[in-house]
Amino acid sequence: MIRILGMKFSDLETWLVDELHQKPFRAKQLFTWLHHRRATSFDEMTDLSLKFRSILKSSSVITHPEQTDSIASEDGTVKFLLSLPSGPAETVLIPEPPRFTVCLSTQYGCRMGCKFCMTGQAGFHGNMTTDEIVSQLYTVAANSENRVSNVVLMGMGEPMDNWDAVRNALEIISDDRGICIGQRKITVSTVGIPGGIRKLVDMGKQYGLAVSLHSAVQETREMLVPSAKAISLSQLKRDMLEYTGTTGRRVTLEYCLIEGANDSLKEAAALADYSKDIPCKINLLVYNAVPDLEWRQPSEQTTQKFIDYLYPRCQAVTLRRSRGGEVAGACGQLGASILKK
């Protein structure tokens, strides 16, 4: 059975014409029902003939996750626990009116192995399919009183490590015949893997890029992010400069401050020097505690000294307020459902 929710418009049209012998106009009808009206069954598609609906039912299925739980934090962040065809997933809604952002997962666990991250410690259990990525968004949207305005691929998994499914999901989510979230409102996060950023650049689109840097010292970065051994900081910089030069957009450098690991003024100086010729903004985030891991948050004084060093030397620096930490829905905290498998 075809998982029809994972087909971008061109593929849907080809399938309908070549395999089901339908007229091309059926593609727009069906795509609208799936991605604009977000139907969860073919029976809802009342302007399609009963015969056509019967054909669709016999050849395809609409992925509709089972919501096993949702947990709301005091700041309004909601973590959704979903059961997808291939396994459990965690997705987060972050309300910051007028922005309402959904953080999507792209893999079951992650193979990058970041030492301070729950998902990294969960290990890798498989890639999500395009329909599994897209259906997370639609489930959260259906449970929100406000229209989703932004999407970040920053949940479980490394998006560039599941690129084919991620690329199709990006095209579906930003298609103006569907949910129509603008390319500039969608951000792909990566720790940086060989050739990964180039794939985003080659799309020729305006999707945002966030790089989980965490240190501008190669040795420190490899200690925190073992997959960094596969790509040097100099190569990562070249990749980011290719992105900024092609898209005209700034990169967001994500930096999680961890006590005793990357919060010294020496690390701050390395970050300032590394980022000075990259059109970027730096998002600092104080470490979110993960059960059974040794890492700790730096003190407020240490955090402020780090910020004070960076601020006059860097283009843009913000200390991002962590959202959803008390429900294990903040950055680095997703993945408990994988560990429980």
C-alpha positions as CSV (number, residue, x, y, z in Angstrom):
1,M,0.0,0.0,0.0
2,I,1.2,3.5,-0.9
3,R,1.6,5.9,2.0
4,I,0.1,8.7,0.1
5,L,0.8,11.4,2.6
6,G,4.5,11.2,1.8
7,M,4.1,11.9,-1.9
8,K,5.1,15.4,-3.1
9,F,2.8,16.9,-5.8
10,S,4.8,15.8,-8.8
11,D,5.1,12.2,-7.6
12,L,1.4,12.1,-6.7
13,E,0.4,13.3,-10.2
14,T,2.7,10.7,-11.9
15,W,1.3,7.9,-9.7
16,L,-2.3,8.9,-10.4
17,V,-1.9,9.2,-14.1
18,D,0.5,6.3,-14.8
19,E,-0.6,3.7,-12.2
20,L,-4.2,4.5,-11.5
21,H,-5.0,5.9,-15.0
22,Q,-6.6,9.1,-13.7
23,K,-6.8,12.5,-15.2
24,P,-4.0,15.0,-14.1
25,F,-6.5,17.3,-12.4
26,R,-7.1,14.6,-9.8
27,A,-3.7,15.4,-8.3
28,K,-4.6,18.9,-7.2
29,Q,-7.9,17.7,-5.8
30,L,-6.3,14.9,-3.8
31,F,-3.3,17.0,-2.7
32,T,-5.6,19.7,-1.4
33,W,-7.6,17.2,0.6
34,L,-4.4,15.7,2.1
35,H,-2.4,18.7,2.8
36,H,-4.7,21.7,2.9
37,R,-7.8,20.3,4.4
38,R,-5.7,17.6,6.0
39,A,-8.2,14.8,5.7
40,T,-7.5,11.6,7.7
41,S,-9.7,9.3,5.6
42,F,-10.8,9.0,2.0
43,D,-14.4,9.1,3.1
44,E,-14.0,12.8,4.0
45,M,-13.2,13.6,0.3
46,T,-16.8,14.2,-0.6
47,D,-16.2,15.9,-4.0
48,L,-14.4,12.7,-5.2
49,S,-16.5,10.0,-6.8
50,L,-17.2,6.9,-4.8
51,K,-15.5,4.9,-7.5
52,F,-12.3,7.0,-7.3
53,R,-12.4,6.8,-3.5
54,S,-12.7,3.1,-3.7
55,I,-9.7,2.9,-5.9
56,L,-7.7,5.0,-3.5
57,K,-8.7,2.9,-0.5
58,S,-7.5,-0.3,-2.3
59,S,-4.1,1.1,-3.3
60,S,-3.1,3.6,-0.6
61,V,-3.3,4.6,3.0
62,I,-3.3,8.0,4.8
63,T,-0.8,8.0,7.7
64,H,-2.5,9.3,10.8
65,P,-0.5,8.9,14.0
66,E,-2.1,7.7,17.2
67,Q,-1.6,10.3,19.9
68,T,-0.6,8.3,23.0
69,D,-0.1,11.3,25.3
70,S,0.5,15.0,25.4
71,I,2.2,16.9,28.2
72,A,2.0,20.7,28.7
73,S,4.6,22.7,30.6
74,E,3.8,25.9,32.5
75,D,5.2,28.0,29.7
76,G,2.7,26.6,27.2
77,T,5.0,24.2,25.4
78,V,3.3,20.9,24.6
79,K,5.2,17.6,24.0
80,F,3.2,15.1,21.9
81,L,3.9,11.4,22.2
82,L,2.9,9.8,18.9
83,S,2.7,6.3,17.7
84,L,3.8,6.2,14.0
85,P,3.8,3.2,11.7
86,S,7.4,2.5,12.4
87,G,7.6,3.4,16.0
88,P,7.1,6.0,18.8
89,A,8.0,9.6,18.2
90,E,8.1,12.9,20.2
91,T,7.1,16.2,18.7
92,V,6.9,19.6,20.3
93,L,4.6,22.7,19.9
94,I,6.3,25.9,21.1
95,P,3.9,28.9,21.4
96,E,5.6,32.3,21.3
97,P,2.7,34.5,20.0
98,P,2.4,35.5,17.2
99,R,4.7,32.6,16.3
100,F,3.6,29.0,16.9
101,T,6.4,26.6,16.1
102,V,6.4,22.9,15.7
103,C,9.6,20.9,16.3
104,L,9.6,17.8,14.1
105,S,11.6,14.6,14.5
106,T,13.2,12.9,11.5
107,Q,14.6,9.7,12.9
108,Y,13.8,7.1,15.6
109,G,16.7,8.0,17.8
110,C,19.9,9.3,16.3
111,R,23.3,7.9,15.2
112,M,25.3,11.1,15.9
113,G,25.8,10.1,19.6
114,C,26.0,13.6,21.1
115,K,27.2,12.9,24.7
116,F,24.8,15.4,26.3
117,C,21.6,14.5,24.4
118,M,18.9,12.1,25.3
119,T,18.2,11.2,21.7
120,G,21.9,10.6,21.1
121,Q,22.0,8.2,24.0
122,A,18.9,6.4,22.7
123,G,20.9,5.1,19.8
124,F,19.6,4.8,16.2
125,H,16.5,2.7,15.5
126,G,15.7,3.7,12.0
127,N,14.7,6.6,9.6
128,M,11.3,8.1,9.5
129,T,9.5,8.1,6.1
130,T,8.3,11.3,4.6
131,D,4.7,10.6,5.6
132,E,5.8,10.0,9.2
133,I,7.6,13.4,9.3
134,V,4.7,15.3,7.7
135,S,2.0,13.6,9.8
136,Q,3.6,14.8,13.0
137,L,3.0,18.4,11.8
138,Y,-0.6,17.8,10.9
139,T,-1.4,16.0,14.2
140,V,0.0,18.9,16.2
141,A,-1.8,21.5,14.0
142,A,-5.1,19.6,14.5
143,N,-4.6,19.9,18.3
144,S,-3.6,23.6,18.3
145,E,-6.1,26.5,18.6
146,N,-3.6,28.6,16.6
147,R,-2.3,28.3,13.1
148,V,1.2,26.8,13.0
149,S,3.5,29.5,11.6
150,N,7.0,28.0,11.8
151,V,8.5,24.5,11.5
152,V,11.9,23.5,12.8
153,L,13.5,20.1,12.1
154,M,15.2,19.9,15.5
155,G,13.5,17.0,17.2
156,M,14.8,13.4,17.3
157,G,17.4,12.6,14.7
158,E,19.9,14.2,12.3
159,P,17.9,15.5,9.3
160,M,20.8,15.3,6.9
161,D,21.2,11.6,7.7
162,N,17.7,11.0,6.4
163,W,17.9,13.4,3.5
164,D,15.6,11.9,0.9
165,A,12.6,11.7,3.3
166,V,13.5,15.2,4.7
167,R,13.8,16.8,1.3
168,N,10.3,15.5,0.2
169,A,8.8,16.6,3.5
170,L,10.2,20.1,3.1
171,E,8.7,20.3,-0.4
172,I,5.3,19.1,0.8
173,I,5.2,21.4,3.9
174,S,6.1,24.5,1.8
175,D,3.8,23.7,-1.2
176,D,1.3,26.5,-1.6
177,R,-1.4,23.9,-2.5
178,G,-1.1,22.4,1.0
179,I,-0.4,23.7,4.5
180,C,1.7,26.3,2.8
181,I,4.3,27.2,5.4
182,G,6.8,29.5,3.7
183,Q,10.3,28.3,3.0
184,R,11.8,31.1,5.2
185,K,9.6,29.9,8.1
186,I,11.2,26.4,8.0
187,T,14.6,25.6,9.5
188,V,16.7,22.5,9.1
189,S,19.1,21.8,12.0
190,T,22.3,19.7,11.6
191,V,25.4,18.9,13.6
192,G,27.2,18.9,10.2
193,I,27.9,15.7,8.2
194,P,30.0,15.5,5.1
195,G,28.0,16.7,2.1
196,G,24.9,17.4,4.2
197,I,24.6,21.2,3.9
198,R,25.4,21.0,0.2
199,K,22.2,18.9,-0.3
200,L,20.2,21.8,1.2
201,V,22.0,24.3,-0.9
202,D,21.3,22.3,-4.1
203,M,17.6,22.5,-3.5
204,G,17.9,26.2,-4.5
205,K,15.3,27.1,-1.9
206,Q,15.1,29.5,1.1
207,Y,14.9,27.1,3.9
208,G,16.8,28.2,7.1
209,L,19.9,26.4,8.4
210,A,20.8,26.0,12.0
211,V,24.2,24.3,12.8
212,S,24.6,22.6,16.2
213,L,28.1,23.8,16.8
214,H,28.6,23.5,20.6
215,S,32.3,24.3,20.4
216,A,34.7,26.0,17.9
217,V,37.5,24.0,19.3
218,Q,37.8,20.7,17.3
219,E,38.9,18.6,20.2
220,T,36.1,19.9,22.5
221,R,33.6,19.5,19.7
222,E,34.6,15.9,19.0
223,M,34.3,15.1,22.7
224,L,30.7,16.5,22.9
225,V,29.7,15.5,19.3
226,P,31.5,12.3,18.3
227,S,30.3,12.5,14.7
228,A,32.3,15.8,14.4
229,K,35.4,13.5,13.8
230,A,34.0,13.1,10.2
231,I,34.1,16.8,9.4
232,S,36.6,19.4,10.4
233,L,35.5,22.8,11.6
234,S,37.2,24.4,8.6
235,Q,35.1,22.2,6.2
236,L,32.0,23.0,8.2
237,K,32.7,26.7,7.8
238,R,33.2,26.3,4.0
239,D,29.8,24.5,3.9
240,M,28.1,27.3,5.8
241,L,29.7,30.0,3.6
242,E,28.4,28.2,0.6
243,Y,24.9,28.2,2.1
244,T,25.0,31.9,3.0
245,G,26.5,32.9,-0.4
246,T,23.9,30.9,-2.3
247,T,20.8,31.8,-0.3
248,G,21.7,35.3,1.0
249,R,20.5,34.1,4.4
250,R,22.4,34.0,7.7
251,V,23.2,30.7,9.5
252,T,22.1,30.2,13.1
253,L,24.9,28.7,15.2
254,E,23.4,26.7,18.1
255,Y,25.7,26.5,21.1
256,C,24.6,24.6,24.3
257,L,26.6,25.9,27.3
258,I,27.7,23.0,29.5
259,E,29.5,23.4,32.8
260,G,33.2,22.7,32.6
261,A,33.0,21.5,28.9
262,N,32.6,24.5,26.7
263,D,31.7,27.5,28.9
264,S,35.2,29.0,29.4
265,L,36.4,32.3,28.1
266,K,38.9,30.3,26.0
267,E,35.9,28.6,24.3
268,A,34.2,32.0,23.9
269,A,37.2,33.4,22.2
270,A,37.4,30.5,19.8
271,L,33.7,30.9,19.0
272,A,34.1,34.6,18.3
273,D,37.1,34.0,16.0
274,Y,35.4,31.1,14.2
275,S,32.2,33.0,13.5
276,K,33.6,36.4,12.6
277,D,33.5,35.9,8.9
278,I,30.3,33.8,8.7
279,P,27.1,35.7,8.2
280,C,25.4,34.3,11.3
281,K,23.6,34.7,14.5
282,I,24.6,32.8,17.6
283,N,21.9,31.2,19.8
284,L,23.2,30.3,23.2
285,L,21.3,27.8,25.2
286,V,21.9,26.7,28.8
287,Y,22.1,22.9,29.0
288,N,18.9,21.1,29.7
289,A,19.4,18.3,32.2
290,V,19.0,14.8,31.0
291,P,18.5,11.9,33.5
292,D,21.5,9.7,34.2
293,L,23.9,12.0,32.3
294,E,26.8,13.8,34.1
295,W,26.5,17.2,32.5
296,R,25.3,20.3,34.3
297,Q,24.3,23.8,33.6
298,P,26.9,26.5,34.1
299,S,26.2,29.2,36.7
300,E,24.4,32.4,35.8
301,Q,27.7,34.2,36.4
302,T,29.7,32.0,34.0
303,T,26.9,32.2,31.4
304,Q,26.9,36.0,31.7
305,K,30.7,36.2,31.3
306,F,30.5,34.1,28.2
307,I,27.8,36.4,26.7
308,D,29.7,39.5,27.7
309,Y,32.8,38.3,25.9
310,L,30.9,37.5,22.7
311,Y,28.5,40.4,22.5
312,P,30.9,43.2,21.3
313,R,32.8,40.7,19.1
314,C,30.0,38.9,17.3
315,Q,27.3,40.0,14.9
316,A,24.3,38.8,16.8
317,V,24.1,36.9,20.1
318,T,21.0,35.8,22.0
319,L,20.5,33.6,25.1
320,R,17.6,31.5,24.1
321,R,15.2,30.7,26.8
322,S,14.6,27.0,27.1
323,R,11.1,25.9,26.5
324,G,9.4,22.7,27.8
325,G,12.2,21.6,30.1
326,E,10.0,20.4,32.9
327,V,8.2,18.0,30.5
328,A,11.4,16.8,28.9
329,G,10.4,18.6,25.7
330,A,13.4,21.0,25.4
331,C,16.4,20.7,23.1
332,G,18.4,17.5,23.8
333,Q,15.7,16.0,26.0
334,L,13.6,14.1,23.4
335,G,14.0,10.3,23.1
336,A,12.7,8.7,26.3
337,S,10.1,6.9,24.2
338,I,12.9,5.3,22.1
339,L,14.8,4.2,25.2
340,K,11.6,2.5,26.5
341,K,11.2,0.3,23.3
